[in-house]
Amino acid sequence: MIDVQNLTRTYGDTTVVDDVSFSVQPGRTTGFVGANGAGKTTTMRMIMGVLAPSAGTVLWNGDPITAEVRRSFGYMPEERGLYPRAPIAEQLVYFARLHGLSRAQASARTEELLSHFSLVDRADDILDALSLGNQQRVQIAAALVHEPRALVLDEPFSGLDPVAVDSMVDLLTREAAGLPLLFSSHQLDLVERLCDDLVILSAGRVVAAGPVEDLRSRGADRYRIEMQGADAAWLRDVQGLQVLDVDGPVALVDLDGIDAAALSRLVVDHGPVVEIARARPPLSEIFREVTR
């Protein structure tokens, strides 16, 4: 488990990361989100030892993290770190050997990862000869080639098309099973799809953190109502409701003075009903609420 405790980073009089604390649990994927300049990349660099914190500490399984432990992590930095004029397979073998794999192990692992991304036939190509999406695939392969004990990935899905995203998700699901996985992304739909836990950063501070479902439950008490063969616009006249949207027989409402039982009675009394269901707000709405 990675424990981030009160991390702070200052540059002169400017504080870019301010008393940030959160945990990344084994076997759980933690999404790290925030606007540009919120402090995500700086925090990840401090976790990985690329930057020294001005205050605070990082723990690994309850003990202060060491350089040796960090070397066992898989890290994908914001500024990609591969060699543009070197063959991709040669680079992956090189990185695997730096982490202690034998040449045979490194070669087998490299072929496995390139095969997953359908890049075996490009193994001898230099990185610059690949599309940006394929370069991204090779970068994630470099973070995984040594079978790390934790993953810290800064914008791993940036620049990928939907097919490449699915391939990356499949790989991470397999490779990160049982590992702490922290990744940052601006793609909130992907965060919602992949993450068990969420940390939202704004202006260098944590403004919300916890299991995704818990954070979504903190939003408005929202319901989707579908009438059978009747317009749902009548709900606009009901006191204690905030009607967000009406589309024919379907309405989306927030409770604003009445409870769910009273709403159900009103709807059933009005006519035949197809559905009355709790509607969880999307992460994008939660993000806007906690960062404004």
ZINORVEN-V320426 format. One record per pair of residues at least 24 apart in sequence whose ideal C-beta (glycine too) atoms are under 7 Angstrom apart, sorted by the first residue. I is the first residue (numbers start at 1). GAP is how many residues later the second one is. D is the distance in whole Angstrom. If there is no record, write none. Layout:
i->I gap->GAP d->D
i->I gap->GAP d->D
//
This chain:
i->1 gap->24 d->6
i->1 gap->25 d->6
i->1 gap->60 d->6
i->1 gap->179 d->6
i->2 gap->45 d->7
i->2 gap->56 d->7
i->2 gap->58 d->6
i->2 gap->148 d->6
i->2 gap->178 d->5
i->2 gap->180 d->7
i->3 gap->55 d->7
i->3 gap->56 d->4
i->4 gap->43 d->7
i->4 gap->54 d->6
i->5 gap->51 d->6
i->5 gap->52 d->5
i->5 gap->54 d->6
i->6 gap->49 d->6
i->6 gap->50 d->4
i->7 gap->36 d->6
i->7 gap->39 d->5
i->7 gap->46 d->5
i->7 gap->49 d->4
i->8 gap->45 d->6
i->8 gap->46 d->5
i->8 gap->47 d->4
i->8 gap->48 d->5
i->9 gap->33 d->5
i->9 gap->37 d->6
i->9 gap->42 d->7
i->9 gap->44 d->6
i->9 gap->45 d->5
i->10 gap->44 d->5
i->15 gap->189 d->6
i->16 gap->26 d->5
i->16 gap->188 d->5
i->17 gap->25 d->5
i->17 gap->26 d->5
i->17 gap->187 d->5
i->18 gap->186 d->4
i->18 gap->187 d->5
i->19 gap->186 d->7
i->20 gap->185 d->7
i->20 gap->186 d->6
i->21 gap->185 d->7
i->22 gap->177 d->5
i->22 gap->184 d->6
i->22 gap->187 d->5
i->24 gap->156 d->4
i->24 gap->158 d->5
i->25 gap->155 d->6
i->26 gap->152 d->6
i->26 gap->153 d->6
i->26 gap->154 d->5
i->27 gap->151 d->5
i->28 gap->168 d->4
i->28 gap->169 d->6
i->29 gap->147 d->7
i->29 gap->152 d->5
i->29 gap->165 d->6
i->29 gap->166 d->5
i->29 gap->167 d->5
i->30 gap->151 d->7
i->30 gap->152 d->5
i->30 gap->165 d->6
i->30 gap->167 d->4
i->30 gap->169 d->6
i->31 gap->152 d->7
i->31 gap->154 d->7
i->31 gap->160 d->4
i->31 gap->164 d->4
i->31 gap->167 d->5
i->32 gap->150 d->6
i->32 gap->151 d->7
i->32 gap->152 d->4
i->32 gap->167 d->5
i->33 gap->151 d->7
i->33 gap->152 d->7
i->33 gap->155 d->7
i->33 gap->158 d->6
i->33 gap->165 d->7
i->33 gap->167 d->6
i->33 gap->254 d->7
i->34 gap->166 d->6
i->34 gap->167 d->4
i->34 gap->168 d->6
i->35 gap->167 d->7
i->35 gap->256 d->7
i->38 gap->163 d->4
i->38 gap->164 d->6
i->38 gap->165 d->7
i->38 gap->166 d->7
i->39 gap->162 d->5
i->39 gap->165 d->4
i->40 gap->144 d->5
i->40 gap->161 d->6
i->41 gap->37 d->5
i->41 gap->113 d->6
i->44 gap->108 d->6
i->44 gap->110 d->5
i->44 gap->140 d->7
i->47 gap->105 d->6
i->48 gap->25 d->7
i->48 gap->27 d->5
i->48 gap->104 d->6
i->71 gap->28 d->7
i->72 gap->76 d->6
i->72 gap->77 d->5
i->73 gap->75 d->5
i->73 gap->76 d->7
i->73 gap->77 d->5
i->73 gap->78 d->7
i->73 gap->79 d->6
i->74 gap->69 d->4
i->74 gap->70 d->5
i->74 gap->74 d->3
i->74 gap->77 d->5
i->75 gap->68 d->6
i->75 gap->77 d->5
i->76 gap->63 d->6
i->76 gap->64 d->6
i->76 gap->67 d->5
i->76 gap->77 d->4
i->76 gap->78 d->6
i->76 gap->80 d->5
i->77 gap->77 d->6
i->78 gap->76 d->4
i->78 gap->77 d->6
i->80 gap->59 d->5
i->82 gap->45 d->5
i->82 gap->56 d->6
i->82 gap->57 d->6
i->82 gap->60 d->6
i->83 gap->44 d->7
i->84 gap->42 d->7
i->84 gap->43 d->5
i->84 gap->44 d->4
i->85 gap->41 d->5
i->85 gap->43 d->6
i->86 gap->40 d->6
i->86 gap->41 d->7
i->87 gap->37 d->5
i->87 gap->38 d->7
i->87 gap->39 d->6
i->88 gap->34 d->7
i->88 gap->35 d->6
i->88 gap->37 d->6
i->88 gap->39 d->6
i->88 gap->50 d->5
i->89 gap->25 d->7
i->89 gap->34 d->4
i->89 gap->35 d->7
i->91 gap->51 d->7
i->92 gap->49 d->6
i->92 gap->50 d->6
i->92 gap->53 d->5
i->95 gap->47 d->5
i->95 gap->50 d->6
i->96 gap->49 d->4
i->96 gap->50 d->5
i->99 gap->47 d->3
i->101 gap->45 d->6
i->109 gap->36 d->5
i->110 gap->35 d->6
i->113 gap->28 d->4
i->113 gap->31 d->6
i->113 gap->32 d->6
i->114 gap->27 d->7
i->116 gap->55 d->6
i->117 gap->24 d->7
i->117 gap->50 d->6
i->132 gap->27 d->5
i->133 gap->26 d->6
i->133 gap->27 d->5
i->133 gap->28 d->6
i->133 gap->31 d->5
i->136 gap->24 d->6
i->137 gap->27 d->7
i->140 gap->28 d->6
i->144 gap->31 d->5
i->149 gap->30 d->6
i->150 gap->29 d->6
i->150 gap->30 d->5
i->151 gap->25 d->6
i->151 gap->28 d->6
i->151 gap->30 d->5
i->152 gap->30 d->5
i->153 gap->30 d->4
i->154 gap->30 d->5
i->155 gap->29 d->6
i->155 gap->30 d->6
i->156 gap->27 d->6
i->157 gap->28 d->6
i->157 gap->30 d->6
i->157 gap->33 d->6
i->165 gap->25 d->7
i->169 gap->25 d->6
i->188 gap->95 d->5
i->188 gap->96 d->5
i->188 gap->99 d->6
i->191 gap->92 d->6
i->192 gap->90 d->7
i->192 gap->91 d->5
i->200 gap->87 d->6
i->200 gap->90 d->6
i->200 gap->91 d->7
i->202 gap->89 d->4
i->207 gap->83 d->5
i->207 gap->84 d->6
i->208 gap->82 d->4
i->215 gap->71 d->6
i->216 gap->64 d->4
i->216 gap->65 d->6
i->216 gap->70 d->6
i->219 gap->62 d->4
i->219 gap->66 d->7
i->219 gap->67 d->6
i->220 gap->34 d->4
i->220 gap->61 d->7
i->221 gap->33 d->6
i->221 gap->34 d->4
i->222 gap->30 d->7
i->222 gap->32 d->5
i->222 gap->57 d->5
i->222 gap->59 d->6
i->223 gap->30 d->6
i->223 gap->40 d->6
i->223 gap->53 d->6
i->223 gap->54 d->7
i->223 gap->55 d->6
i->223 gap->56 d->6
i->224 gap->26 d->7
i->224 gap->28 d->6
i->224 gap->51 d->7
i->224 gap->53 d->5
i->224 gap->55 d->5
i->225 gap->26 d->5
i->225 gap->28 d->7
i->225 gap->42 d->6
i->225 gap->51 d->5
i->226 gap->24 d->5
i->226 gap->48 d->4
i->226 gap->49 d->4
i->227 gap->44 d->6
i->227 gap->46 d->6
i->227 gap->47 d->7
i->228 gap->44 d->4
i->228 gap->45 d->6
i->228 gap->46 d->5
i->229 gap->43 d->7
i->230 gap->41 d->5
i->234 gap->36 d->7
i->238 gap->28 d->6
i->252 gap->27 d->6
//
